[in-house]
Amino acid sequence: MLHWYGMRRRGPLARLAPLARHADPAVRIALVEAVAHWSTPGVDALLSELERDPDPRVREAVDGWCVR
C-alpha cells in the first residue's frame, strides 16, 4: 500500500509518520521508500529519525533512497 504513496511528490506525512515506530522493519523500509522524494515539510526530520533506526536495513534504506 505504501508503494502508491511513493509515486507522489507530496503526501499525508502526519498520517504516515507513526509508521516510523512500527514493529516490523519492512514497514519502516516501505515508509522510507514512499516518502524519500516528497517535498512535504517534515520529511527530512522523519528521515533523520529513521537514519537512527535500530535495524541496519532501515538505515541502509534511508542512505540508499535519499539524496542529501
Biopython code that builds the backbone (N, CA, C, O; Angstrom):
import numpy as np
from Bio.PDB.StructureBuilder import StructureBuilder

atoms = [
    (1, "MET", "N", (0.803, -1.191, 0.000)),
    (1, "MET", "CA", (0.000, 0.000, 0.000)),
    (1, "MET", "C", (0.854, 1.267, 0.000)),
    (1, "MET", "O", (0.496, 2.248, -0.652)),
    (2, "LEU", "N", (1.956, 1.262, 0.706)),
    (2, "LEU", "CA", (2.815, 2.443, 0.739)),
    (2, "LEU", "C", (3.458, 2.701, -0.618)),
    (2, "LEU", "O", (3.862, 3.828, -0.907)),
    (3, "HIS", "N", (3.555, 1.693, -1.434)),
    (3, "HIS", "CA", (4.146, 1.841, -2.765)),
    (3, "HIS", "C", (3.480, 2.976, -3.546)),
    (3, "HIS", "O", (4.165, 3.757, -4.207)),
    (4, "TRP", "N", (2.181, 3.069, -3.475)),
    (4, "TRP", "CA", (1.449, 4.098, -4.223)),
    (4, "TRP", "C", (1.774, 5.498, -3.728)),
    (4, "TRP", "O", (1.764, 6.448, -4.511)),
    (5, "TYR", "N", (2.057, 5.637, -2.460)),
    (5, "TYR", "CA", (2.453, 6.947, -1.943)),
    (5, "TYR", "C", (3.788, 7.383, -2.536)),
    (5, "TYR", "O", (4.037, 8.576, -2.707)),
    (6, "GLY", "N", (4.638, 6.422, -2.845)),
    (6, "GLY", "CA", (5.939, 6.742, -3.414)),
    (6, "GLY", "C", (5.861, 7.341, -4.804)),
    (6, "GLY", "O", (6.847, 7.889, -5.298)),
    (7, "MET", "N", (4.722, 7.248, -5.431)),
    (7, "MET", "CA", (4.548, 7.808, -6.773)),
    (7, "MET", "C", (4.112, 9.272, -6.736)),
    (7, "MET", "O", (3.887, 9.886, -7.779)),
    (8, "ARG", "N", (3.997, 9.817, -5.550)),
    (8, "ARG", "CA", (3.541, 11.199, -5.384)),
    (8, "ARG", "C", (4.722, 12.112, -5.090)),
    (8, "ARG", "O", (5.796, 11.658, -4.696)),
    (9, "ARG", "N", (4.507, 13.398, -5.288)),
    (9, "ARG", "CA", (5.533, 14.390, -4.936)),
    (9, "ARG", "C", (5.348, 14.899, -3.510)),
    (9, "ARG", "O", (6.300, 15.348, -2.872)),
    (10, "ARG", "N", (4.125, 14.824, -3.023)),
    (10, "ARG", "CA", (3.794, 15.254, -1.664)),
    (10, "ARG", "C", (2.776, 14.263, -1.131)),
    (10, "ARG", "O", (2.144, 13.527, -1.889)),
    (11, "GLY", "N", (2.631, 14.256, 0.174)),
    (11, "GLY", "CA", (1.650, 13.336, 0.720)),
    (11, "GLY", "C", (1.313, 13.615, 2.173)),
    (11, "GLY", "O", (1.806, 14.573, 2.767)),
    (12, "PRO", "N", (0.472, 12.771, 2.731)),
    (12, "PRO", "CA", (-0.020, 12.960, 4.103)),
    (12, "PRO", "C", (0.999, 12.485, 5.144)),
    (12, "PRO", "O", (0.825, 11.442, 5.773)),
    (13, "LEU", "N", (2.043, 13.258, 5.306)),
    (13, "LEU", "CA", (3.127, 12.869, 6.205)),
    (13, "LEU", "C", (2.641, 12.623, 7.629)),
    (13, "LEU", "O", (3.061, 11.660, 8.269)),
    (14, "ALA", "N", (1.768, 13.475, 8.122)),
    (14, "ALA", "CA", (1.276, 13.315, 9.502)),
    (14, "ALA", "C", (0.555, 11.982, 9.682)),
    (14, "ALA", "O", (0.595, 11.391, 10.761)),
    (15, "ARG", "N", (-0.089, 11.519, 8.649)),
    (15, "ARG", "CA", (-0.814, 10.250, 8.722)),
    (15, "ARG", "C", (0.139, 9.051, 8.672)),
    (15, "ARG", "O", (-0.107, 8.030, 9.314)),
    (16, "LEU", "N", (1.221, 9.182, 7.912)),
    (16, "LEU", "CA", (2.137, 8.055, 7.742)),
    (16, "LEU", "C", (3.293, 8.038, 8.743)),
    (16, "LEU", "O", (3.870, 6.978, 8.986)),
    (17, "ALA", "N", (3.640, 9.167, 9.321)),
    (17, "ALA", "CA", (4.785, 9.257, 10.223)),
    (17, "ALA", "C", (4.761, 8.258, 11.380)),
    (17, "ALA", "O", (5.827, 7.766, 11.752)),
    (18, "PRO", "N", (3.614, 7.932, 11.966)),
    (18, "PRO", "CA", (3.623, 6.945, 13.050)),
    (18, "PRO", "C", (4.162, 5.574, 12.635)),
    (18, "PRO", "O", (4.548, 4.776, 13.490)),
    (19, "LEU", "N", (4.192, 5.298, 11.337)),
    (19, "LEU", "CA", (4.744, 4.024, 10.872)),
    (19, "LEU", "C", (6.248, 3.928, 11.124)),
    (19, "LEU", "O", (6.819, 2.839, 11.053)),
    (20, "ALA", "N", (6.883, 5.044, 11.413)),
    (20, "ALA", "CA", (8.316, 5.028, 11.735)),
    (20, "ALA", "C", (8.583, 4.252, 13.019)),
    (20, "ALA", "O", (9.722, 3.870, 13.285)),
    (21, "ARG", "N", (7.561, 4.020, 13.802)),
    (21, "ARG", "CA", (7.710, 3.259, 15.048)),
    (21, "ARG", "C", (7.053, 1.882, 14.950)),
    (21, "ARG", "O", (6.870, 1.210, 15.965)),
    (22, "HIS", "N", (6.702, 1.465, 13.748)),
    (22, "HIS", "CA", (6.069, 0.162, 13.548)),
    (22, "HIS", "C", (7.056, -0.944, 13.942)),
    (22, "HIS", "O", (8.262, -0.807, 13.739)),
    (23, "ALA", "N", (6.545, -2.014, 14.493)),
    (23, "ALA", "CA", (7.394, -3.113, 14.968)),
    (23, "ALA", "C", (8.105, -3.847, 13.831)),
    (23, "ALA", "O", (9.181, -4.408, 14.040)),
    (24, "ASP", "N", (7.531, -3.851, 12.657)),
    (24, "ASP", "CA", (8.104, -4.589, 11.528)),
    (24, "ASP", "C", (9.046, -3.685, 10.726)),
    (24, "ASP", "O", (8.609, -2.672, 10.180)),
    (25, "PRO", "N", (10.333, -4.039, 10.651)),
    (25, "PRO", "CA", (11.266, -3.204, 9.886)),
    (25, "PRO", "C", (10.879, -3.077, 8.416)),
    (25, "PRO", "O", (11.193, -2.062, 7.794)),
    (26, "ALA", "N", (10.215, -4.062, 7.846)),
    (26, "ALA", "CA", (9.798, -3.991, 6.444)),
    (26, "ALA", "C", (8.825, -2.828, 6.229)),
    (26, "ALA", "O", (8.830, -2.198, 5.172)),
    (27, "VAL", "N", (8.003, -2.553, 7.221)),
    (27, "VAL", "CA", (7.073, -1.424, 7.128)),
    (27, "VAL", "C", (7.846, -0.118, 7.189)),
    (27, "VAL", "O", (7.533, 0.820, 6.455)),
    (28, "ARG", "N", (8.835, -0.044, 8.039)),
    (28, "ARG", "CA", (9.642, 1.174, 8.139)),
    (28, "ARG", "C", (10.438, 1.405, 6.860)),
    (28, "ARG", "O", (10.604, 2.547, 6.430)),
    (29, "ILE", "N", (10.932, 0.328, 6.247)),
    (29, "ILE", "CA", (11.639, 0.450, 4.973)),
    (29, "ILE", "C", (10.686, 0.939, 3.890)),
    (29, "ILE", "O", (11.040, 1.820, 3.106)),
    (30, "ALA", "N", (9.498, 0.384, 3.838)),
    (30, "ALA", "CA", (8.498, 0.823, 2.859)),
    (30, "ALA", "C", (8.153, 2.296, 3.061)),
    (30, "ALA", "O", (7.906, 3.015, 2.093)),
    (31, "LEU", "N", (8.136, 2.743, 4.305)),
    (31, "LEU", "CA", (7.885, 4.157, 4.595)),
    (31, "LEU", "C", (8.988, 5.021, 3.993)),
    (31, "LEU", "O", (8.706, 6.035, 3.355)),
    (32, "VAL", "N", (10.228, 4.627, 4.193)),
    (32, "VAL", "CA", (11.353, 5.369, 3.610)),
    (32, "VAL", "C", (11.190, 5.462, 2.105)),
    (32, "VAL", "O", (11.316, 6.541, 1.525)),
    (33, "GLU", "N", (10.910, 4.330, 1.472)),
    (33, "GLU", "CA", (10.771, 4.298, 0.016)),
    (33, "GLU", "C", (9.619, 5.175, -0.464)),
    (33, "GLU", "O", (9.689, 5.756, -1.547)),
    (34, "ALA", "N", (8.575, 5.269, 0.328)),
    (34, "ALA", "CA", (7.402, 6.057, -0.065)),
    (34, "ALA", "C", (7.644, 7.554, 0.051)),
    (34, "ALA", "O", (7.206, 8.310, -0.817)),
    (35, "VAL", "N", (8.325, 8.001, 1.090)),
    (35, "VAL", "CA", (8.403, 9.441, 1.349)),
    (35, "VAL", "C", (9.731, 10.080, 0.977)),
    (35, "VAL", "O", (9.849, 11.304, 1.031)),
    (36, "ALA", "N", (10.724, 9.301, 0.603)),
    (36, "ALA", "CA", (12.084, 9.825, 0.412)),
    (36, "ALA", "C", (12.155, 10.993, -0.565)),
    (36, "ALA", "O", (12.995, 11.877, -0.400)),
    (37, "HIS", "N", (11.303, 11.015, -1.567)),
    (37, "HIS", "CA", (11.387, 12.069, -2.584)),
    (37, "HIS", "C", (10.271, 13.095, -2.466)),
    (37, "HIS", "O", (10.106, 13.935, -3.351)),
    (38, "TRP", "N", (9.521, 13.038, -1.406)),
    (38, "TRP", "CA", (8.446, 14.015, -1.213)),
    (38, "TRP", "C", (9.020, 15.390, -0.898)),
    (38, "TRP", "O", (10.106, 15.517, -0.332)),
    (39, "SER", "N", (8.281, 16.391, -1.268)),
    (39, "SER", "CA", (8.651, 17.767, -0.909)),
    (39, "SER", "C", (7.813, 18.276, 0.268)),
    (39, "SER", "O", (7.836, 19.465, 0.585)),
    (40, "THR", "N", (7.090, 17.385, 0.898)),
    (40, "THR", "CA", (6.247, 17.749, 2.037)),
    (40, "THR", "C", (7.119, 18.198, 3.214)),
    (40, "THR", "O", (8.091, 17.520, 3.548)),
    (41, "PRO", "N", (6.793, 19.317, 3.841)),
    (41, "PRO", "CA", (7.547, 19.739, 5.026)),
    (41, "PRO", "C", (7.517, 18.649, 6.101)),
    (41, "PRO", "O", (6.476, 18.057, 6.382)),
    (42, "GLY", "N", (8.672, 18.406, 6.683)),
    (42, "GLY", "CA", (8.783, 17.418, 7.743)),
    (42, "GLY", "C", (9.403, 16.102, 7.306)),
    (42, "GLY", "O", (9.756, 15.273, 8.146)),
    (43, "VAL", "N", (9.540, 15.901, 6.006)),
    (43, "VAL", "CA", (10.119, 14.645, 5.520)),
    (43, "VAL", "C", (11.560, 14.500, 5.991)),
    (43, "VAL", "O", (11.966, 13.414, 6.406)),
    (44, "ASP", "N", (12.336, 15.573, 5.933)),
    (44, "ASP", "CA", (13.735, 15.494, 6.369)),
    (44, "ASP", "C", (13.847, 15.066, 7.827)),
    (44, "ASP", "O", (14.712, 14.261, 8.173)),
    (45, "ALA", "N", (12.996, 15.589, 8.668)),
    (45, "ALA", "CA", (13.030, 15.216, 10.090)),
    (45, "ALA", "C", (12.676, 13.740, 10.275)),
    (45, "ALA", "O", (13.293, 13.045, 11.082)),
    (46, "LEU", "N", (11.686, 13.269, 9.528)),
    (46, "LEU", "CA", (11.299, 11.866, 9.627)),
    (46, "LEU", "C", (12.438, 10.972, 9.151)),
    (46, "LEU", "O", (12.741, 9.967, 9.794)),
    (47, "LEU", "N", (13.066, 11.320, 8.045)),
    (47, "LEU", "CA", (14.170, 10.518, 7.535)),
    (47, "LEU", "C", (15.374, 10.564, 8.476)),
    (47, "LEU", "O", (16.097, 9.576, 8.609)),
    (48, "SER", "N", (15.584, 11.687, 9.114)),
    (48, "SER", "CA", (16.665, 11.772, 10.111)),
    (48, "SER", "C", (16.404, 10.835, 11.275)),
    (48, "SER", "O", (17.326, 10.210, 11.798)),
    (49, "GLU", "N", (15.141, 10.738, 11.679)),
    (49, "GLU", "CA", (14.766, 9.790, 12.734)),
    (49, "GLU", "C", (15.036, 8.359, 12.274)),
    (49, "GLU", "O", (15.568, 7.550, 13.033)),
    (50, "LEU", "N", (14.674, 8.052, 11.047)),
    (50, "LEU", "CA", (14.853, 6.696, 10.532)),
    (50, "LEU", "C", (16.316, 6.365, 10.261)),
    (50, "LEU", "O", (16.675, 5.189, 10.191)),
    (51, "GLU", "N", (17.165, 7.375, 10.109)),
    (51, "GLU", "CA", (18.611, 7.139, 9.977)),
    (51, "GLU", "C", (19.204, 6.555, 11.249)),
    (51, "GLU", "O", (20.278, 5.953, 11.221)),
    (52, "ARG", "N", (18.513, 6.729, 12.347)),
    (52, "ARG", "CA", (18.972, 6.217, 13.644)),
    (52, "ARG", "C", (18.189, 4.967, 14.070)),
    (52, "ARG", "O", (18.237, 4.571, 15.235)),
    (53, "ASP", "N", (17.475, 4.354, 13.135)),
    (53, "ASP", "CA", (16.672, 3.169, 13.423)),
    (53, "ASP", "C", (17.576, 2.051, 13.938)),
    (53, "ASP", "O", (18.716, 1.924, 13.490)),
    (54, "PRO", "N", (17.077, 1.235, 14.880)),
    (54, "PRO", "CA", (17.898, 0.142, 15.397)),
    (54, "PRO", "C", (18.193, -0.949, 14.354)),
    (54, "PRO", "O", (19.161, -1.696, 14.502)),
    (55, "ASP", "N", (17.376, -1.046, 13.315)),
    (55, "ASP", "CA", (17.580, -2.081, 12.305)),
    (55, "ASP", "C", (18.475, -1.531, 11.189)),
    (55, "ASP", "O", (18.150, -0.508, 10.588)),
    (56, "PRO", "N", (19.589, -2.194, 10.909)),
    (56, "PRO", "CA", (20.501, -1.680, 9.882)),
    (56, "PRO", "C", (19.878, -1.632, 8.494)),
    (56, "PRO", "O", (20.295, -0.814, 7.673)),
    (57, "ARG", "N", (18.903, -2.472, 8.206)),
    (57, "ARG", "CA", (18.251, -2.453, 6.893)),
    (57, "ARG", "C", (17.467, -1.163, 6.687)),
    (57, "ARG", "O", (17.391, -0.649, 5.571)),
    (58, "VAL", "N", (16.888, -0.643, 7.755)),
    (58, "VAL", "CA", (16.150, 0.622, 7.658)),
    (58, "VAL", "C", (17.141, 1.757, 7.419)),
    (58, "VAL", "O", (16.914, 2.618, 6.569)),
    (59, "ARG", "N", (18.232, 1.755, 8.165)),
    (59, "ARG", "CA", (19.259, 2.792, 7.971)),
    (59, "ARG", "C", (19.811, 2.746, 6.551)),
    (59, "ARG", "O", (20.028, 3.790, 5.936)),
    (60, "GLU", "N", (20.039, 1.546, 6.028)),
    (60, "GLU", "CA", (20.527, 1.400, 4.654)),
    (60, "GLU", "C", (19.505, 1.918, 3.645)),
    (60, "GLU", "O", (19.881, 2.510, 2.634)),
    (61, "ALA", "N", (18.231, 1.702, 3.909)),
    (61, "ALA", "CA", (17.193, 2.200, 3.012)),
    (61, "ALA", "C", (17.228, 3.716, 2.949)),
    (61, "ALA", "O", (17.104, 4.302, 1.873)),
    (62, "VAL", "N", (17.396, 4.349, 4.094)),
    (62, "VAL", "CA", (17.476, 5.818, 4.110)),
    (62, "VAL", "C", (18.694, 6.265, 3.294)),
    (62, "VAL", "O", (18.589, 7.181, 2.478)),
    (63, "ASP", "N", (19.830, 5.633, 3.505)),
    (63, "ASP", "CA", (21.024, 6.005, 2.766)),
    (63, "ASP", "C", (20.871, 5.767, 1.272)),
    (63, "ASP", "O", (21.367, 6.547, 0.459)),
    (64, "GLY", "N", (20.191, 4.697, 0.914)),
    (64, "GLY", "CA", (20.040, 4.343, -0.491)),
    (64, "GLY", "C", (19.031, 5.181, -1.250)),
    (64, "GLY", "O", (19.168, 5.365, -2.460)),
    (65, "TRP", "N", (18.015, 5.695, -0.560)),
    (65, "TRP", "CA", (16.943, 6.433, -1.239)),
    (65, "TRP", "C", (17.113, 7.938, -1.172)),
    (65, "TRP", "O", (16.533, 8.663, -1.981)),
    (66, "CYS", "N", (17.877, 8.406, -0.246)),
    (66, "CYS", "CA", (17.926, 9.850, -0.019)),
    (66, "CYS", "C", (19.137, 10.478, -0.661)),
    (66, "CYS", "O", (20.256, 9.979, -0.550)),
    (67, "VAL", "N", (18.894, 11.564, -1.323)),
    (67, "VAL", "CA", (19.959, 12.387, -1.889)),
    (67, "VAL", "C", (19.990, 13.642, -1.043)),
    (67, "VAL", "O", (19.047, 14.433, -1.061)),
    (68, "ARG", "N", (21.057, 13.825, -0.310)),
    (68, "ARG", "CA", (21.152, 14.985, 0.588)),
    (68, "ARG", "C", (22.333, 15.828, 0.257)),
    (68, "ARG", "O", (22.568, 16.845, 0.911)),
]
sb = StructureBuilder()
sb.init_structure("model")
sb.init_model(0)
sb.init_chain("A")
sb.init_seg("    ")
for serial, (resi, resn, name, xyz) in enumerate(atoms, 1):
    if name == "N":
        sb.init_residue(resn, " ", resi, " ")
    sb.init_atom(name, np.array(xyz, "f"), 0.0, 1.0, " ", f" {name:<3s}", serial, name[0])
structure = sb.get_structure()
